[in-house]
Amino acid sequence: MNLMLDLWFKLMTLEFKFREFIKPSKKIIDEVGLKKGFDVLDYGCGSGGYVSAVSRAVGPNGEVYALDAMPIAVKMVKKLADEKELTNVETVLSECSTDLPDGQIDVVLLYDVFHDLENRNAVLSELYRVLKPDGTLSFSDHHLKDSEIEGKATGSGLFKLLKKNNLTYSFIKVSTAHT
């Protein structure tokens, strides 16, 4: 079973490399407004398509947490970080929990993974917990229609739409939400 998952993941990685030519990750990352020193959680990082751009954007004083549920994804991101000498990248193997402190993260990237999550509300609760009070949830999922995205991100009552960008949606925490 793991062999099949690894093969599927490697094929998906090829698809992401192709998609990089059509929709470069840097363009998507530019919409988020990352700043030097930010802490960013790339939730469902896959093979690390956004990791290099985010690492450069937040600089050496920022931190990038690349989380994925698949061991092969975490392994690929570690290899990428080593090869590119990205010293501000830390990988996390998990299906939900980040093991990060409350209110540490400036921006969460939730890209092309939401449609595949088994327990969406638990994930949204975890993202709410780790985001700073003024943090941003940057959301994109090409498997969902634009009309579905806002409802899925705000349905838990934890987030509200800040703005729709060209390639992503930006959500902020609802300050009175309870996790």
N, C-alpha and C positions, 0 to 999 in steps of 0.2 A: 504493500500500500504506500509506504513512504517513497519507494522508487517511482511510482506513478505520480505522486504529488510533486516530487522533485522534477520529473520530466515536464509535467504541466507548468510548473513554475518557470522553468527555463524557457519554455515556449512563450509564456506570457512576457518574460523579460525581453525576448526578441521583439515582441509586439510593442513594448514600451520604447525600445530603442528606435523603432520605425516612427512611432508617434512623436518622438523628440524632434524629428525633422519637421513635422507638420505643426506641432504646438510646443515650442521649446519651453522647457521647465523654467528658464530664467524669466520669460515673459509672465508666466503664472506667478512666480515668486515676487516679481516686481510689483504686482497688484497688491500684495499683502502689506507692503510698507515696512519690511523688516529694518531694524536699526542695529547698529553696532552694540554689542553687549546683551542683546535679547537672548532669552532662553526659548527654544522652539522644540515642540514635540511633533515629530512626523509620525502620526498614528496610522499604521498600515503602510509602512515605508516601502514594502516590496523590495526590489533589488537596489533601491537607493537613488532613483531617478531625480529626486529633488535635493539629496543630501549635499552634494558639492556646492550647488548654488546657494543653499541656505547657510552652509558653513562659511562661505566667503562673505555673505551678506551680514552675518552676525559677528564676524571677526573672532580674534583669539579670546576676547573677554566674554563672548557669548557661548552658549552650549546648545548642541543639537542632540536630541534624544530620538533615535530611530527605532521605533517599536514595530514588531511584526509577530504574528502567531506562528509563522513557519520558520523552523530552524535554518533552512537553506537561505532564506531572505536575510536573516541576521548574519549568517556567515558571509554572504555576498557583500553586505554593507561594511562589515569589519574589514574585509579584503580591500574594498574600495577606499575606505578611510586610511588604511595602511599604505596603499599604493600612492594615494594623492597627499599623504602626510597631513590629513585632516585631524589635528589633535584635539579639536573641540567636539568630536562626535562620539557619543556613547550609544551602544545598542541595548535594546531591551527585548527579551523574548517573552511574550505574553499574549493572551487572548483578550484581556481586558485591563487588568490592573497595571498601572505604570510604576508603582512603588516610588513615586515622586512625592515630595512634600506638598501639602496644601498650598495653593496660591503661588507656585514657583514659576509657572510658564507664562510667557508674554503672548505667544501665538501657538495655536494647534493647527497643524495641517491635516485635514481629513479629506484626502483626495482618492477618488476611485476605489473606495473600500466600503462605504456605508451600505451599499446594496447587498453586500456579502456578509455583513455582521449578523450573528445569531441573536445576540442580546443587545439590541440597539440602545435601549433605555439605560442599561448598566454602563455601556460605553459612554453615552452622553453624560451620565452622572459622574463618571471618572474624569472626563474631560472638564466638566464644570468644576470639580474639586481642585484639579491641578492648575487651572487658569487663574491668573491674577484677577482682582476685581475689575480692572480695566483691560483685561486680555481679550484677544480676538480668536474666534473659531473660524478658520478659513476653510470653506467647504466647496467641494466640486465632485461630481460623480457622473461620468458620461453615460452610465447605465440608467440614470434616472432622468425623467423629463424635467425641464425647468420648473414646470408647474408643481412638481412633487417635492422639489428640494426644500423650499421654505417650510412646508408643512411637516416634513420629516425631521428637520433640524429644530423646529420650534414646538413640535407636538408634545414633548416632555415637559414643557413649561420652564425649562432651564435657560433657554436662549431666545433672543429676539433678533430679527434682521436689522443689521446696521446699514448695509448697502449691497446692491447687486453690482458687481464689477463686470468687466467684459468676459472673463474666464472663470471667475469664482464668485462665491457669496461670502460676505463677512457678517458674522453673528457675534453678539456680545452677550454677556451673562445677564440674566434677569436677576436684579439684586435681591429680590425677596424670595427667590426660589429656595426650596429646602431639598437637600439630597439625602 
